[in-house]
């Protein structure tokens, strides 16, 4: 997934009368907000079977396919965005405290597009079966998000509860440490998401499912596949 991390600093000075009240922990824990992103799927019927095979070859933004000839494919742009503003308060005695004000995370899928081969007549039985199959892949992505968004919320809360407020000597170093840790948390979570996604997508693209698709609609998809093979 693409990671976009925004960290901002607000630098403040505190009057001398407050210097005896310094306690970085008094700022409290930062509020964490995690939002799911999922663009409505667009169905594209303009690509030929040959063009779809080319799309299959570029796996950067596509759901994995596990069969020889792809009649339809789903592509998307996985996205993760952070906004984590940090406030730095410097007291007259030289002590500085860093406080994460809040953490806003957006995670999900942009530009979701289902390609159905143009050789399959629109609104035919084969078209519907291919589209329904691709929608199963999208359903898995939604379920994965529903499962992992609360986990991201929990992991960020746990980290910022104990590390969101700290006495610091170097604001730039504080930013670097926070940046690294939040990316580490997200990378670990995304790796777990990807592993489960791959496993569940393979379950959808089972041998049994493709045997079924070859036989439904009076063998419509099989005939289209044979015709394609005979020309290539």
Z-matrix of the N, CA and C atoms (Angstrom, degrees):
N
C 1 1.449
C 2 1.519 1 110.79
N 3 1.314 2 115.45 1 150.61
C 4 1.450 3 119.94 2 176.07
C 5 1.519 4 109.36 3 -77.13
N 6 1.333 5 116.67 4 130.05
C 7 1.454 6 121.89 5 179.60
C 8 1.518 7 109.22 6 -104.96
N 9 1.322 8 116.43 7 125.59
C 10 1.457 9 121.20 8 175.80
C 11 1.520 10 107.03 9 -123.43
N 12 1.328 11 116.54 10 111.25
C 13 1.462 12 121.07 11 -174.27
C 14 1.514 13 109.86 12 -114.25
N 15 1.333 14 115.52 13 125.60
C 16 1.460 15 121.07 14 178.25
C 17 1.516 16 109.42 15 -117.75
N 18 1.318 17 115.75 16 116.09
C 19 1.457 18 121.87 17 177.80
C 20 1.523 19 108.48 18 -120.96
N 21 1.337 20 116.66 19 125.26
C 22 1.454 21 119.50 20 -179.23
C 23 1.510 22 111.00 21 -125.46
N 24 1.323 23 116.46 22 149.87
C 25 1.455 24 121.93 23 179.84
C 26 1.521 25 110.64 24 -114.20
N 27 1.325 26 115.54 25 137.40
C 28 1.452 27 122.94 26 169.90
C 29 1.516 28 106.89 27 -117.20
N 30 1.330 29 117.01 28 116.25
C 31 1.462 30 121.95 29 -175.59
C 32 1.524 31 109.92 30 -97.64
N 33 1.331 32 117.07 31 125.74
C 34 1.463 33 122.81 32 -178.02
C 35 1.517 34 110.11 33 -128.25
N 36 1.319 35 116.01 34 153.15
C 37 1.459 36 121.69 35 171.07
C 38 1.521 37 108.71 36 -116.72
N 39 1.334 38 116.57 37 144.99
C 40 1.465 39 122.21 38 -176.08
C 41 1.521 40 109.09 39 -111.30
N 42 1.353 41 119.21 40 136.98
C 43 1.466 42 122.27 41 178.93
C 44 1.525 43 111.54 42 -57.93
N 45 1.356 44 115.31 43 157.13
C 46 1.465 45 121.30 44 -174.94
C 47 1.513 46 113.15 45 -59.80
N 48 1.342 47 117.86 46 -31.54
C 49 1.462 48 118.60 47 -176.10
C 50 1.515 49 112.73 48 -66.18
N 51 1.328 50 117.10 49 -16.49
C 52 1.468 51 119.99 50 -177.87
C 53 1.519 52 112.35 51 -92.22
N 54 1.326 53 118.01 52 -4.20
C 55 1.459 54 118.66 53 -170.23
C 56 1.514 55 113.57 54 -64.92
N 57 1.333 56 118.88 55 -23.72
C 58 1.455 57 120.62 56 179.91
C 59 1.527 58 112.69 57 -83.83
N 60 1.332 59 116.43 58 -1.74
C 61 1.470 60 120.57 59 -177.35
C 62 1.515 61 111.75 60 -104.23
N 63 1.343 62 116.33 61 11.81
C 64 1.460 63 119.58 62 -174.44
C 65 1.525 64 111.20 63 -63.82
N 66 1.314 65 114.80 64 122.18
C 67 1.459 66 122.10 65 172.97
C 68 1.521 67 106.07 66 -159.37
N 69 1.318 68 116.89 67 101.65
C 70 1.464 69 120.11 68 -174.01
C 71 1.521 70 112.09 69 -58.00
N 72 1.305 71 117.36 70 -29.59
C 73 1.458 72 120.42 71 -177.79
C 74 1.522 73 112.24 72 -69.31
N 75 1.337 74 118.43 73 -16.14
C 76 1.464 75 120.95 74 -178.22
C 77 1.525 76 112.77 75 -66.84
N 78 1.327 77 118.02 76 -12.86
C 79 1.455 78 119.77 77 -178.69
C 80 1.528 79 112.44 78 -72.58
N 81 1.296 80 116.97 79 -20.94
C 82 1.454 81 120.05 80 179.80
C 83 1.515 82 112.47 81 82.55
N 84 1.322 83 115.70 82 170.53
C 85 1.469 84 121.11 83 -176.43
C 86 1.522 85 110.76 84 -77.71
N 87 1.320 86 115.81 85 144.49
C 88 1.470 87 121.44 86 178.29
C 89 1.523 88 109.96 87 -71.68
N 90 1.327 89 115.84 88 145.34
C 91 1.458 90 120.80 89 175.47
C 92 1.524 91 109.25 90 -79.11
N 93 1.319 92 116.49 91 131.72
C 94 1.466 93 121.96 92 -179.60
C 95 1.526 94 109.43 93 -110.10
N 96 1.311 95 116.10 94 129.41
C 97 1.466 96 122.14 95 177.85
C 98 1.521 97 108.93 96 -124.66
N 99 1.331 98 117.13 97 124.24
C 100 1.471 99 121.63 98 178.39
C 101 1.529 100 107.95 99 -119.68
N 102 1.333 101 116.13 100 122.22
C 103 1.461 102 122.26 101 -175.63
C 104 1.523 103 110.53 102 -116.62
N 105 1.334 104 115.97 103 134.09
C 106 1.461 105 120.95 104 175.99
C 107 1.527 106 110.36 105 -80.72
N 108 1.329 107 115.54 106 137.60
C 109 1.458 108 122.07 107 173.12
C 110 1.523 109 108.35 108 -114.93
N 111 1.318 110 116.78 109 129.11
C 112 1.466 111 118.46 110 175.77
C 113 1.524 112 107.95 111 -155.91
N 114 1.339 113 115.30 112 102.31
C 115 1.462 114 119.71 113 178.71
C 116 1.522 115 110.54 114 -66.96
N 117 1.312 116 115.87 115 145.48
C 118 1.469 117 120.42 116 176.54
C 119 1.526 118 109.25 117 -62.53
N 120 1.334 119 117.58 118 131.98
C 121 1.472 120 119.99 119 -178.26
C 122 1.532 121 112.17 120 -63.42
N 123 1.319 122 115.50 121 139.88
C 124 1.469 123 122.67 122 173.87
C 125 1.525 124 107.72 123 -107.70
N 126 1.326 125 116.79 124 130.76
C 127 1.461 126 121.03 125 178.76
C 128 1.525 127 108.69 126 -92.90
N 129 1.338 128 116.39 127 125.01
C 130 1.465 129 123.10 128 -178.84
C 131 1.528 130 108.09 129 -116.48
N 132 1.342 131 115.48 130 116.71
C 133 1.464 132 121.48 131 -177.65
C 134 1.528 133 111.02 132 -109.07
N 135 1.331 134 116.16 133 17.09
C 136 1.464 135 120.51 134 -172.10
C 137 1.526 136 113.64 135 -91.29
N 138 1.339 137 117.91 136 -12.30
C 139 1.461 138 120.61 137 -174.07
C 140 1.531 139 111.25 138 -91.93
N 141 1.316 140 115.25 139 139.51
C 142 1.461 141 119.85 140 175.29
C 143 1.526 142 109.91 141 -76.57
N 144 1.317 143 115.76 142 167.97
C 145 1.463 144 119.83 143 175.92
C 146 1.520 145 110.91 144 -58.77
N 147 1.306 146 116.98 145 -39.11
C 148 1.465 147 120.27 146 179.64
C 149 1.529 148 110.68 147 -63.78
N 150 1.338 149 116.74 148 -43.26
C 151 1.463 150 120.38 149 179.26
C 152 1.519 151 111.18 150 -64.78
N 153 1.325 152 117.01 151 -36.33
C 154 1.463 153 120.32 152 179.27
C 155 1.527 154 110.96 153 -66.61
N 156 1.343 155 116.92 154 -35.74
C 157 1.475 156 118.40 155 176.72
C 158 1.526 157 110.51 156 -63.21
N 159 1.344 158 116.32 157 -34.41
C 160 1.470 159 119.74 158 176.58
C 161 1.525 160 110.78 159 -66.07
N 162 1.325 161 116.38 160 -38.93
C 163 1.465 162 120.49 161 178.31
C 164 1.524 163 109.77 162 -63.91
N 165 1.321 164 116.09 163 -40.17
C 166 1.461 165 120.64 164 178.86
C 167 1.526 166 110.26 165 -58.65
N 168 1.326 167 116.91 166 -35.11
C 169 1.458 168 120.55 167 -178.69
C 170 1.513 169 114.03 168 -67.28
N 171 1.328 170 117.59 169 -19.57
C 172 1.460 171 122.34 170 177.21
C 173 1.517 172 107.72 171 -103.07
N 174 1.337 173 116.14 172 98.09
C 175 1.465 174 120.86 173 -172.43
C 176 1.520 175 113.40 174 -91.03
N 177 1.333 176 118.17 175 7.98
C 178 1.461 177 119.36 176 -174.07
C 179 1.526 178 112.76 177 -64.45
N 180 1.327 179 117.54 178 -34.77
C 181 1.458 180 119.74 179 -174.87
C 182 1.525 181 112.00 180 -128.46
N 183 1.312 182 117.68 181 24.10
C 184 1.458 183 119.57 182 -175.08
C 185 1.513 184 111.58 183 -121.32
N 186 1.299 185 114.96 184 153.83
C 187 1.454 186 120.83 185 172.39
C 188 1.527 187 107.94 186 -71.32
N 189 1.332 188 118.83 187 135.31
C 190 1.470 189 121.38 188 -177.30
C 191 1.533 190 112.56 189 -56.95
N 192 1.318 191 116.38 190 142.88
C 193 1.459 192 122.41 191 176.79
C 194 1.527 193 108.30 192 -117.88
N 195 1.327 194 116.71 193 141.97
C 196 1.463 195 119.56 194 -173.60
C 197 1.534 196 111.09 195 -130.64
N 198 1.336 197 115.28 196 43.68
C 199 1.450 198 118.93 197 178.00
C 200 1.512 199 108.39 198 -147.40
N 201 1.328 200 116.24 199 165.14
C 202 1.459 201 120.52 200 -168.48
C 203 1.519 202 112.82 201 -71.46
N 204 1.322 203 117.77 202 -47.63
C 205 1.464 204 121.50 203 -178.75
C 206 1.521 205 109.05 204 -117.16
N 207 1.313 206 116.65 205 123.48
C 208 1.464 207 121.51 206 -177.20
C 209 1.523 208 109.71 207 -96.94
N 210 1.324 209 116.85 208 120.24
C 211 1.461 210 122.39 209 178.89
C 212 1.523 211 111.24 210 -89.24
N 213 1.325 212 115.54 211 -23.07
C 214 1.458 213 121.03 212 178.11
C 215 1.521 214 108.66 213 -151.90
N 216 1.310 215 116.35 214 156.32
C 217 1.463 216 120.09 215 -179.89
C 218 1.528 217 109.04 216 -151.80
N 219 1.325 218 115.52 217 150.19
C 220 1.457 219 121.35 218 177.33
C 221 1.515 220 109.41 219 -113.77
N 222 1.334 221 114.82 220 132.19
C 223 1.467 222 120.50 221 177.32
C 224 1.514 223 109.11 222 -123.15
N 225 1.341 224 115.10 223 154.45
C 226 1.459 225 120.10 224 -179.66
C 227 1.522 226 109.25 225 -160.45
N 228 1.314 227 115.91 226 170.44
C 229 1.458 228 122.47 227 177.20
C 230 1.522 229 107.83 228 -116.16
N 231 1.349 230 118.13 229 100.41
C 232 1.462 231 119.41 230 177.15
C 233 1.528 232 109.77 231 -65.80
N 234 1.326 233 116.79 232 136.21
C 235 1.461 234 120.55 233 -173.42
C 236 1.519 235 111.35 234 -138.44
N 237 1.329 236 115.37 235 136.96
C 238 1.463 237 121.65 236 170.67
C 239 1.524 238 107.61 237 -132.26
N 240 1.326 239 116.86 238 128.66
C 241 1.458 240 121.84 239 179.09
C 242 1.528 241 109.85 240 -128.30
N 243 1.333 242 115.64 241 138.72
C 244 1.462 243 121.70 242 176.18
C 245 1.528 244 109.86 243 -117.65
N 246 1.308 245 115.76 244 146.57
C 247 1.457 246 121.23 245 163.80
C 248 1.524 247 106.03 246 -136.63
N 249 1.350 248 116.20 247 110.43
C 250 1.467 249 120.70 248 -174.06
C 251 1.540 250 108.89 249 -131.27
N 252 1.338 251 117.48 250 80.77
C 253 1.463 252 119.17 251 178.51
C 254 1.534 253 111.49 252 -71.81
N 255 1.320 254 115.55 253 140.40
C 256 1.460 255 121.50 254 -179.37
C 257 1.531 256 109.62 255 -123.76
N 258 1.308 257 116.42 256 136.39
C 259 1.457 258 122.89 257 177.52
C 260 1.528 259 109.39 258 -103.75
N 261 1.339 260 116.00 259 131.39
C 262 1.461 261 121.48 260 176.64
C 263 1.524 262 108.41 261 -110.83
N 264 1.310 263 116.93 262 119.36
C 265 1.461 264 122.02 263 179.31
C 266 1.527 265 108.08 264 -109.41
N 267 1.346 266 116.28 265 122.98
C 268 1.464 267 120.98 266 179.07
C 269 1.531 268 109.47 267 -110.53
N 270 1.308 269 116.50 268 125.54
C 271 1.462 270 123.00 269 -177.93
C 272 1.534 271 110.39 270 -93.82
N 273 1.347 272 117.00 271 158.58
C 274 1.465 273 120.39 272 -177.93
C 275 1.528 274 114.29 273 -57.59
N 276 1.325 275 116.23 274 -26.29
C 277 1.469 276 117.96 275 178.97
C 278 1.527 277 112.16 276 -81.95
N 279 1.338 278 116.92 277 6.07
C 280 1.453 279 121.09 278 175.80
C 281 1.508 280 114.91 279 92.91
N 282 1.325 281 117.57 280 -7.90
C 283 1.463 282 120.49 281 179.58
C 284 1.533 283 109.50 282 -74.69
N 285 1.323 284 116.44 283 134.74
C 286 1.461 285 121.83 284 176.57
C 287 1.519 286 109.88 285 -117.97
N 288 1.317 287 114.87 286 139.55
C 289 1.467 288 121.20 287 176.92
C 290 1.529 289 109.18 288 -120.42
N 291 1.323 290 115.84 289 134.33
C 292 1.464 291 121.94 290 175.54
C 293 1.520 292 108.44 291 -103.42
N 294 1.319 293 115.33 292 131.94
C 295 1.466 294 120.64 293 -177.40
C 296 1.522 295 109.31 294 -133.62
N 297 1.325 296 117.10 295 118.15
C 298 1.466 297 121.02 296 174.37
C 299 1.523 298 107.65 297 -73.37
N 300 1.338 299 116.61 298 118.01
C 301 1.458 300 120.71 299 -175.81
C 302 1.530 301 112.22 300 -71.77
N 303 1.313 302 115.43 301 -44.78
C 304 1.472 303 120.63 302 176.24
C 305 1.518 304 107.63 303 -166.11
N 306 1.305 305 115.86 304 165.81
C 307 1.469 306 121.16 305 177.96
C 308 1.529 307 108.31 306 -131.31
N 309 1.316 308 115.62 307 116.00
C 310 1.460 309 121.31 308 178.45
C 311 1.523 310 108.74 309 -109.78
N 312 1.314 311 116.27 310 122.21
C 313 1.463 312 121.96 311 -179.02
C 314 1.524 313 108.68 312 -121.48
N 315 1.314 314 115.35 313 133.54
C 316 1.461 315 121.24 314 173.62
C 317 1.520 316 107.62 315 -122.29
N 318 1.315 317 116.45 316 129.53
C 319 1.459 318 120.40 317 -176.44
C 320 1.529 319 109.58 318 -142.10
N 321 1.323 320 115.03 319 139.95
C 322 1.461 321 117.44 320 177.70
C 323 1.508 322 112.63 321 160.19
N 324 1.339 323 115.74 322 -145.65
C 325 1.460 324 121.92 323 -171.09
C 326 1.526 325 110.07 324 -132.70
N 327 1.315 326 115.10 325 124.17
C 328 1.460 327 122.36 326 176.74
C 329 1.531 328 109.67 327 -106.60
N 330 1.328 329 114.61 328 159.59
C 331 1.472 330 121.29 329 175.12
C 332 1.526 331 110.78 330 51.16
N 333 1.321 332 116.52 331 55.66
C 334 1.466 333 121.97 332 179.56
C 335 1.530 334 108.18 333 -80.99
N 336 1.320 335 115.03 334 123.82
C 337 1.469 336 119.27 335 -173.56
C 338 1.527 337 109.82 336 -138.50
N 339 1.330 338 115.93 337 128.53
C 340 1.465 339 121.90 338 176.45
C 341 1.529 340 108.41 339 -103.41
N 342 1.330 341 115.44 340 120.21
C 343 1.463 342 120.31 341 175.88
C 344 1.523 343 109.09 342 -99.05
N 345 1.320 344 115.86 343 127.71
C 346 1.466 345 122.34 344 173.62
C 347 1.523 346 106.94 345 -118.45
N 348 1.324 347 116.75 346 129.87
C 349 1.466 348 121.41 347 -175.02
C 350 1.527 349 111.91 348 -54.55
N 351 1.351 350 115.13 349 135.53
C 352 1.456 351 120.34 350 -178.28
C 353 1.514 352 113.62 351 -65.22
N 354 1.340 353 116.71 352 -20.54
C 355 1.468 354 119.64 353 178.76
C 356 1.530 355 112.00 354 -70.56
N 357 1.308 356 117.32 355 -16.91
C 358 1.462 357 120.94 356 177.80
C 359 1.522 358 107.95 357 -86.94
N 360 1.314 359 119.51 358 116.44
C 361 1.471 360 121.00 359 -177.03
C 362 1.533 361 111.53 360 -57.22
N 363 1.323 362 114.88 361 132.65
C 364 1.464 363 119.14 362 -178.95
C 365 1.524 364 110.09 363 -62.09
N 366 1.326 365 114.76 364 140.48
C 367 1.465 366 123.93 365 179.24
C 368 1.522 367 113.03 366 68.74
N 369 1.331 368 117.24 367 8.54
C 370 1.460 369 119.58 368 174.53
C 371 1.524 370 109.28 369 -77.70
N 372 1.306 371 116.24 370 171.47
C 373 1.467 372 121.14 371 177.37
C 374 1.528 373 110.18 372 -61.21
N 375 1.345 374 116.12 373 -43.12
C 376 1.463 375 119.83 374 -179.76
C 377 1.522 376 112.08 375 -64.72
N 378 1.325 377 115.88 376 -36.73
C 379 1.465 378 120.51 377 177.58
C 380 1.525 379 109.53 378 -62.68
N 381 1.312 380 116.72 379 -47.25
C 382 1.465 381 120.92 380 -179.20
C 383 1.525 382 111.04 381 -62.31
N 384 1.329 383 116.89 382 -43.49
C 385 1.469 384 119.91 383 -179.65
C 386 1.535 385 111.33 384 -63.89
N 387 1.334 386 116.69 385 -40.47
C 388 1.470 387 120.20 386 179.07
C 389 1.522 388 110.37 387 -65.86
N 390 1.324 389 116.31 388 -44.06
C 391 1.464 390 120.78 389 179.53
C 392 1.525 391 110.90 390 -63.50
N 393 1.328 392 116.43 391 -43.74
C 394 1.471 393 120.05 392 179.49
C 395 1.523 394 111.17 393 -62.02
N 396 1.334 395 116.23 394 -37.95
C 397 1.456 396 120.08 395 178.32
C 398 1.534 397 110.61 396 -63.00
N 399 1.321 398 117.00 397 -44.97
C 400 1.468 399 120.17 398 -179.84
C 401 1.531 400 111.30 399 -65.56
N 402 1.308 401 116.53 400 -34.46
C 403 1.470 402 119.57 401 178.65
C 404 1.530 403 111.51 402 -64.80
N 405 1.334 404 116.82 403 -27.50
C 406 1.463 405 119.86 404 175.47
C 407 1.528 406 110.17 405 -63.10
N 408 1.332 407 116.39 406 -38.70
C 409 1.468 408 120.05 407 177.27
C 410 1.530 409 110.71 408 -62.49
N 411 1.329 410 115.54 409 -43.51
C 412 1.462 411 119.90 410 -179.72
C 413 1.517 412 110.66 411 -65.38
N 414 1.324 413 116.94 412 -38.63
C 415 1.468 414 120.22 413 177.82
C 416 1.531 415 110.89 414 -59.02
N 417 1.322 416 116.40 415 -38.75
C 418 1.464 417 119.88 416 178.10
C 419 1.527 418 110.58 417 -62.62
N 420 1.333 419 116.83 418 -43.34
C 421 1.462 420 119.74 419 178.80
C 422 1.536 421 111.41 420 -60.52
N 423 1.312 422 116.23 421 -40.49
C 424 1.470 423 119.46 422 178.16
C 425 1.530 424 110.55 423 -64.05
N 426 1.322 425 116.29 424 -42.45
C 427 1.466 426 120.45 425 -179.44
C 428 1.532 427 111.28 426 -66.43
N 429 1.328 428 116.58 427 -37.06
C 430 1.467 429 120.47 428 177.35
C 431 1.528 430 110.05 429 -63.13
N 432 1.331 431 116.29 430 -44.33
C 433 1.462 432 120.00 431 177.54
C 434 1.522 433 111.00 432 -60.88
N 435 1.323 434 116.26 433 -46.57
C 436 1.468 435 120.20 434 -179.58
C 437 1.524 436 111.64 435 -58.40
N 438 1.323 437 116.45 436 -33.55
C 439 1.460 438 120.63 437 -179.24
C 440 1.524 439 111.96 438 -77.01
N 441 1.342 440 117.26 439 -41.41
C 442 1.468 441 119.67 440 -169.79
C 443 1.525 442 113.99 441 -92.44
N 444 1.322 443 118.88 442 -20.48
C 445 1.470 444 119.36 443 178.13
C 446 1.537 445 111.18 444 -59.09
N 447 1.329 446 119.74 445 -46.41
C 448 1.470 447 118.44 446 176.26
C 449 1.530 448 112.87 447 -62.38
N 450 1.328 449 117.36 448 -31.95
C 451 1.461 450 120.65 449 178.52
C 452 1.530 451 110.65 450 -67.99
N 453 1.336 452 116.78 451 -41.02
C 454 1.467 453 120.38 452 176.26
C 455 1.523 454 109.80 453 -61.47
N 456 1.327 455 116.00 454 -44.51
C 457 1.471 456 120.91 455 178.64
C 458 1.527 457 110.15 456 -57.71
N 459 1.314 458 116.48 457 -45.82
C 460 1.466 459 120.97 458 -179.02
C 461 1.521 460 111.42 459 -64.18
N 462 1.333 461 117.73 460 -43.47
C 463 1.465 462 120.83 461 -177.22
C 464 1.530 463 111.61 462 -68.19
N 465 1.316 464 116.82 463 -40.10
C 466 1.466 465 119.22 464 177.10
C 467 1.526 466 110.81 465 -66.95
N 468 1.322 467 116.13 466 -42.96
C 469 1.468 468 119.54 467 178.31
C 470 1.522 469 110.89 468 -58.71
N 471 1.316 470 115.78 469 -46.00
C 472 1.471 471 119.82 470 -177.98
C 473 1.524 472 111.55 471 -62.98
N 474 1.336 473 116.42 472 -41.05
C 475 1.458 474 118.61 473 -179.01
C 476 1.532 475 111.39 474 -70.14
N 477 1.334 476 116.55 475 -47.64
C 478 1.462 477 119.68 476 -175.39
C 479 1.522 478 112.57 477 -73.21
N 480 1.322 479 116.70 478 -22.63
C 481 1.466 480 119.14 479 176.80
C 482 1.524 481 110.96 480 -60.33
N 483 1.315 482 116.45 481 -35.35
C 484 1.472 483 120.84 482 -177.12
C 485 1.528 484 112.98 483 -107.47
N 486 1.330 485 117.43 484 -13.80
C 487 1.459 486 119.67 485 -174.80
C 488 1.528 487 113.24 486 -128.82
N 489 1.319 488 117.45 487 5.37
C 490 1.464 489 120.27 488 -178.48
C 491 1.511 490 113.35 489 -80.68
N 492 1.340 491 118.00 490 -13.69
C 493 1.461 492 123.19 491 177.40
C 494 1.523 493 107.86 492 -130.78
N 495 1.331 494 116.27 493 130.36
C 496 1.466 495 117.94 494 -178.21
C 497 1.514 496 110.63 495 -159.67
N 498 1.333 497 115.19 496 148.69
C 499 1.461 498 120.50 497 170.30
C 500 1.517 499 107.97 498 -77.92
N 501 1.321 500 116.31 499 133.85
C 502 1.460 501 119.35 500 -173.84
C 503 1.530 502 110.12 501 -132.58
N 504 1.314 503 115.18 502 157.55
C 505 1.458 504 121.92 503 174.16
C 506 1.516 505 111.54 504 -105.45
N 507 1.350 506 115.56 505 -26.31
C 508 1.460 507 120.39 506 -173.27
C 509 1.532 508 109.65 507 -137.13
N 510 1.354 509 118.80 508 106.08
C 511 1.470 510 120.89 509 -179.34
C 512 1.521 511 113.44 510 -56.78
N 513 1.342 512 117.21 511 -39.16
C 514 1.466 513 119.83 512 -179.36
C 515 1.524 514 110.93 513 -64.66
N 516 1.334 515 116.77 514 -37.63
C 517 1.457 516 120.18 515 178.03
C 518 1.520 517 110.21 516 -68.37
N 519 1.335 518 116.83 517 -37.90
C 520 1.470 519 120.40 518 177.81
C 521 1.521 520 110.66 519 -61.10
N 522 1.333 521 116.40 520 -42.32
C 523 1.462 522 120.40 521 177.97
C 524 1.524 523 110.63 522 -62.32
N 525 1.337 524 116.29 523 -44.00
C 526 1.464 525 120.79 524 -178.13
C 527 1.518 526 111.01 525 -62.46
N 528 1.338 527 116.49 526 -43.65
C 529 1.463 528 120.65 527 -178.75
C 530 1.528 529 110.41 528 -65.06
N 531 1.333 530 116.50 529 -45.26
C 532 1.466 531 120.51 530 -179.62
C 533 1.521 532 110.48 531 -63.41
N 534 1.322 533 115.93 532 -46.44
C 535 1.460 534 121.77 533 178.29
C 536 1.524 535 110.49 534 -53.85
N 537 1.330 536 115.85 535 -50.09
C 538 1.465 537 121.09 536 -177.65
C 539 1.525 538 111.11 537 -61.89
N 540 1.317 539 117.42 538 -44.41
C 541 1.462 540 120.46 539 -175.49
C 542 1.530 541 111.57 540 -68.38
N 543 1.336 542 117.24 541 -42.43
C 544 1.462 543 119.23 542 -179.92
C 545 1.527 544 110.93 543 -66.17
N 546 1.320 545 117.04 544 -39.15
C 547 1.466 546 119.80 545 176.53
C 548 1.526 547 110.98 546 -65.65
N 549 1.320 548 115.81 547 -35.98
C 550 1.468 549 120.17 548 177.81
C 551 1.526 550 110.48 549 -63.98
N 552 1.330 551 116.55 550 -44.89
C 553 1.468 552 120.66 551 178.31
C 554 1.522 553 110.31 552 -60.65
N 555 1.351 554 116.48 553 -45.49
C 556 1.454 555 119.53 554 -177.57
C 557 1.525 556 111.33 555 -69.20
N 558 1.322 557 117.64 556 -40.14
C 559 1.473 558 119.97 557 -179.49
C 560 1.519 559 111.10 558 -62.12
N 561 1.326 560 116.37 559 -41.96
C 562 1.463 561 120.10 560 178.49
C 563 1.528 562 110.67 561 -63.18
N 564 1.334 563 116.08 562 -42.24
C 565 1.463 564 119.65 563 -179.45
C 566 1.521 565 111.26 564 -68.19
N 567 1.330 566 116.89 565 -42.07
C 568 1.463 567 120.97 566 -179.89
C 569 1.525 568 110.72 567 -64.09
N 570 1.319 569 117.44 568 -37.95
C 571 1.468 570 120.48 569 176.55
C 572 1.527 571 110.69 570 -60.96
N 573 1.329 572 116.45 571 -40.04
C 574 1.461 573 120.08 572 176.94
C 575 1.527 574 110.64 573 -66.02
N 576 1.335 575 116.22 574 -42.15
C 577 1.465 576 120.26 575 178.32
C 578 1.518 577 111.15 576 -61.00
N 579 1.336 578 116.58 577 -46.20
C 580 1.460 579 120.73 578 -178.37
C 581 1.526 580 111.83 579 -63.11
N 582 1.333 581 116.47 580 -40.10
C 583 1.464 582 119.96 581 -179.67
C 584 1.523 583 110.81 582 -63.90
N 585 1.331 584 116.74 583 -43.93
C 586 1.466 585 119.56 584 179.64
C 587 1.522 586 110.34 585 -69.56
N 588 1.331 587 117.00 586 -37.11
C 589 1.451 588 120.78 587 178.75
C 590 1.527 589 110.56 588 -61.49
N 591 1.337 590 116.64 589 -47.13
C 592 1.463 591 120.42 590 179.80
C 593 1.527 592 111.07 591 -59.39
N 594 1.319 593 116.42 592 -44.26
C 595 1.464 594 120.31 593 -178.55
C 596 1.527 595 110.85 594 -62.77
N 597 1.317 596 116.48 595 -45.03
C 598 1.464 597 119.58 596 -176.03
C 599 1.526 598 111.67 597 -74.28
N 600 1.330 599 117.35 598 -31.58
C 601 1.462 600 118.80 599 176.59
C 602 1.526 601 110.87 600 -68.28
N 603 1.328 602 116.17 601 -35.39
C 604 1.473 603 119.23 602 175.90
C 605 1.528 604 110.62 603 -62.87
N 606 1.323 605 116.15 604 -37.59
C 607 1.467 606 119.79 605 178.46
C 608 1.525 607 110.91 606 -61.30
N 609 1.334 608 116.76 607 -36.77
C 610 1.468 609 120.40 608 178.66
C 611 1.524 610 110.13 609 -69.71
N 612 1.332 611 116.28 610 -42.69
C 613 1.460 612 120.63 611 -179.56
C 614 1.525 613 111.31 612 -86.94
N 615 1.295 614 116.03 613 51.11
C 616 1.464 615 120.81 614 -177.79
C 617 1.525 616 110.78 615 -81.24
N 618 1.311 617 115.22 616 162.47
C 619 1.466 618 120.02 617 176.16
C 620 1.519 619 110.45 618 -60.10
N 621 1.328 620 115.82 619 -40.18
C 622 1.462 621 119.63 620 179.66
C 623 1.515 622 112.48 621 -62.17
N 624 1.350 623 116.49 622 -39.47
C 625 1.463 624 119.96 623 179.46
C 626 1.525 625 110.95 624 -65.21
N 627 1.330 626 117.58 625 -40.34
C 628 1.461 627 118.86 626 -178.25
C 629 1.521 628 112.40 627 -78.16
N 630 1.300 629 116.98 628 -25.77
C 631 1.472 630 119.08 629 170.02
C 632 1.518 631 110.16 630 -66.30
N 633 1.330 632 115.72 631 -38.84
C 634 1.466 633 120.18 632 178.39
C 635 1.524 634 110.84 633 -65.03
N 636 1.352 635 116.64 634 -45.79
C 637 1.458 636 119.94 635 -179.50
C 638 1.526 637 112.02 636 -63.52
N 639 1.322 638 116.52 637 -31.10
C 640 1.467 639 119.97 638 179.64
C 641 1.528 640 111.71 639 -67.85
N 642 1.341 641 116.65 640 -24.01
C 643 1.470 642 120.55 641 -173.69
C 644 1.521 643 113.59 642 -102.78
N 645 1.352 644 116.93 643 -23.70
C 646 1.473 645 118.42 644 -175.87
C 647 1.516 646 110.55 645 -68.68
N 648 1.313 647 114.94 646 164.70
C 649 1.474 648 121.96 647 175.90
C 650 1.529 649 111.60 648 58.82
N 651 1.332 650 115.91 649 33.55
C 652 1.459 651 120.00 650 179.58
C 653 1.514 652 113.49 651 65.64
N 654 1.338 653 115.99 652 25.05
C 655 1.459 654 119.85 653 179.10
C 656 1.527 655 114.20 654 79.97
N 657 1.345 656 117.03 655 20.52
C 658 1.470 657 121.38 656 -176.72
C 659 1.532 658 112.35 657 -55.98
N 660 1.324 659 116.80 658 -47.75
C 661 1.464 660 120.13 659 -177.02
C 662 1.523 661 111.39 660 -68.28
N 663 1.321 662 116.94 661 -34.65
C 664 1.465 663 120.49 662 177.05
C 665 1.519 664 111.19 663 -64.23
N 666 1.319 665 117.17 664 -40.61
C 667 1.469 666 120.69 665 179.47
C 668 1.538 667 110.14 666 -64.98
N 669 1.318 668 116.70 667 -42.02
C 670 1.470 669 120.28 668 179.02
C 671 1.526 670 109.98 669 -63.93
N 672 1.333 671 116.49 670 -40.39
C 673 1.467 672 120.60 671 179.54
C 674 1.531 673 110.92 672 -65.63
N 675 1.346 674 117.25 673 -41.62
C 676 1.472 675 120.46 674 179.80
C 677 1.525 676 110.83 675 -64.51
N 678 1.333 677 115.78 676 -39.67
C 679 1.457 678 120.16 677 179.44
C 680 1.532 679 109.87 678 -64.43
N 681 1.333 680 116.72 679 -40.44
C 682 1.475 681 120.78 680 177.73
C 683 1.534 682 110.14 681 -63.48
N 684 1.311 683 116.16 682 -46.17
C 685 1.467 684 120.02 683 -178.93
C 686 1.537 685 112.03 684 -61.60
N 687 1.322 686 115.72 685 -36.47
C 688 1.464 687 119.23 686 -178.00
C 689 1.526 688 112.11 687 -68.54
N 690 1.355 689 115.68 688 -20.81
C 691 1.475 690 120.81 689 179.59
C 692 1.517 691 113.39 690 -97.15
N 693 1.323 692 116.38 691 -3.49
C 694 1.469 693 119.00 692 -177.30
C 695 1.521 694 109.74 693 -130.09
